Amino acid sequence: MRNPFLFAAGVLLTLTIAGPATAHDTWFQPVPGPGAPQLALGTGNQFPIQEVPVGAASLVESGCRGRDGRVAPLRVLRETATALRLRPPVAGALTCWGQQASFEVELPADKVALYLREINAPAWARGEWVRLQAAGLPWKERYAKHARIELPGASGPGQPAAMAMDVLLDERAPRVGQSLGFQVLRDGQPLPGQAVELRGDMSPLAIWHRTDAEGRARIDVPWPGRWVLRGTDLRRSDSVPDQFESRFFNLAFEVRPREPALRPAAAGG
């Protein structure tokens, strides 16, 4: 197993690559193939292509919830070149999650504006960067990652996981044509005013929403496939001057095709 701190180095590296700065995203996705179900947890330049594995030792919290409500930690299988392979520990797992330890990073000055734009940072953060530049100071940040996936067979509203950041779908098995609601939680409490992006596996289309006073928002998913809701809660550090703290979150789920229309009954004769 690679050193878990390679994850932090990987994030810094991918943030400095020219082009989209979505490399900070970390998500779960199912591993196709026969045998027991497996999940891949990795980081990539843009969903759904994973490029950097997550070190197993960096997971401070992980689990899956089964149909019976039982929760157990994810089982680590192996690390590949692009992702950490894991196995749901409970039969018929409906949802799985993982939270990583915090890491510190100093961003290159020429990438900070791109980073703030990519996470749809609030206006105060851009003002802080102007202030730091004027003082000749770098952008330093302590961040933590939170990822969750809803698995086939899940239905009904999502239930909170044991993570500092979470996203709950009102309906975990949505179909095209439905208006899908969700709620963002920080430390178990609704997070108002949070920017959240919807991104699909079939298109670079990016749709941003902002949560209301109850941490809720509503989306219309245009076509079936795999999707993620992603966002970053960015704040000033309460303990370290001129440093910031962020919590990245990512929820992966699948949207089913539109409900087939019922054919009218044939007229009797």
Secondary structure, 3 states (H helix, E strand, C coil): CCCCCHHHHHHHHHHCCCCCCHHHCEEEEEECCCCCCEEEEEECCECCECCEECCHHHEEEEEEECCCCCEECCEEEEECCCCEEEECCCCCCCEEEEEECCEEEEECHHHHHHHHHHCCCCHHHHHHHHHHHHCCCCEEEEEEEEEEEECCCCCCCCCCCCCCEEEEECCCCCECCCEEEEEEEECCEECCCCEEEEEECCCCCEEEEECCCCCEEEEECCCCEEEEEEEEEEEECCCCCCEEEEEEEEEEEEEECCCCCCCCCCCCC
